[in-house]
Amino acid sequence: MKIDICPFANLPEKKRTQWALTKEEMKNCVWLKPKLVAQIEFTEWTPDGHLRHSKFVGLGEDKEAGVVAREPDTKHLYNRWRHR
């Protein structure tokens, strides 16, 4: 299960924040091949592409780990519908 490279497309972070993982810090990480898919609830995406107020809900069994991608943001559609 151990792999040599980071499986995440958004690492290392481009901007330094207190939660950012830099290229130098990544050298100390041990990367594993993704096998499980988590279901996560959250309030929104931050401008930097992070989840705000995220909560683990459970393990998903409807998708393979290799095909999971960020879902399109539909918040603007909800707000438009709500203000009719």
C-alpha angles and dihedrals in degrees: 000000000000115000132188100229134053111263093209121094094206097060135132097040117242093214127046115239132152090267098039120117109219128206090253093051090048089066088070094052127100110217124208128196108255111250105154131056120217125208108223129186118205141163099233149323115268119230087258092057099257127132116253118215095354124186130190110239103174146290117301120222100179097080137044115240092240095060100046114117137165110284119232116269108253098172091105090056091052092049092049091050093045094054097053 
